[in-house]
Amino acid sequence: MKASLRRTILPAVARMSAPFVNQASLPASVRRPRILLIRPDHVGDVLFTTPAVRALRSALPEAYIAYLAGPWSREIVQDNPHLDNVISCPFPGFTRRPKAHSLEPYVVLWKHARSVRAMAFDVAVVLRFDHWWGAMLTYWAGIPVRVGYALPESTPFLTDALEYERGHHEVEQNMRLVSSAVDRDLGDPGPLEFTPRPEDVRSALDLLKDGSPEGKYLCLHPGAGAPVKLWRPEAFAQAADAIGEKYGLQVIITGSSGEKGLAQEIADQMERDPLTIVGQTNLGELAAIMGQCELVIGTDSGPLHLAVSQGVPTVHLYGPVDHRTFGPWGDLHKHIVVRSDRDCIPCNRLDYATHELPDHPCVRSITVGQVLRAADSVLGLNSAAKNHMI
């Protein structure tokens, strides 16, 4: 119902706002194009754009390239060496506080669109496939070339719309969209990119000072953005004990401050005392800690992709989300996806109510044995996982 209503209202919004927008026109030849990349999401999805950012800079070394992110993920691209500027907007649809009134999202977007207009961009690329709020912002900002995906809600605000090719990884989708926007072959995508600041590395090493004398760690990151993605705490404890003992690794548990209870539940069931670093790190410190580890194991979450960006072997526990699109990007012998064999996955639904969760045990039904075999594979003692899946 909401989608149907949006498809009726949004074209009308575009028509009614047109007299107030004063659309600019792109000069026939732009020697130093000003390009705005937009991705409103959280950590993992923003990391998935970094190969395209790097490739764009390589293709257009003289371009002015800016990135518009949500304040919740700005840290991922803040120090990216391929960007000239990073700005943020609390995009409607991603903020979690209640609206003051029904028009508040539009007021917020209009305000930020006016700020973006002053920056005089030539091209904007809306990298999230269903982000019609971002498409609307580029329209209101008067950016001459506005590129995104061909969804009914977005197309009224775009000059160029591509079909979203389902079944391809988001990294590949981002490369294709940016390539189309600038009419350049960007080549093959490289690895995810995030470099912790030197002060974050120092802080991470300080947090680890009470850990393993040998400096060999196994990191557990058990939290996730949706309850349906969570694995059983007792299973995490059993897997961590077995892997830690077998390979002589000190177990670290990481997470946000809201995940202290989950981390404690895992720690209480372990035979070996873990080093718990929950709610004590920013993203740079977390990346630096993961970068010190022999292996990182966790659920489908942004921090697992952060670990991938540090070149650390990883084991990812996936359930409702399609790993072909949102799974780890990199060497699939080094970054292994573990799934259950339930016929209903991937359903790509994350909003199950608490009382519905027992009927959707896609992650909880993953066995400890599956995770142990994956750990053996990426640590190089057993043969690579058949078809890169366990």
Secondary structure, DSSP 8 states (H G I E B T S, - for coil): -HHHHHHHHHHHHHHHHHHHH------S--SS-EEEEEE-S-HHHHHTTHHHHHHHHHH-TT-EEEEEE-TTTHHHHTT-TT-SEEEE---TTT--S--SSTTHHHHHHHHHHHHHHTT--SEEEE-STT-HHHHHHHHHTT-SEEEEE--TTTGGG-SEEE---TTS-HHHHHHHHHHHHHT----S---------HHHHHHHHHHTTTS-TT--EEEEE---SSGGG---HHHHHHHHHHHHHHHT-EEEEEE-GGGHHHHHHHHHT-SS--EEEES---HHHHHHHHTT-SEEEEESSHHHHHHHHTT--EEEE-SSS-HHHHS--S-TTTEEEE----TT---------GGGGGG--TTTT--HHHHHHHHHHHTTSS---GGGB-
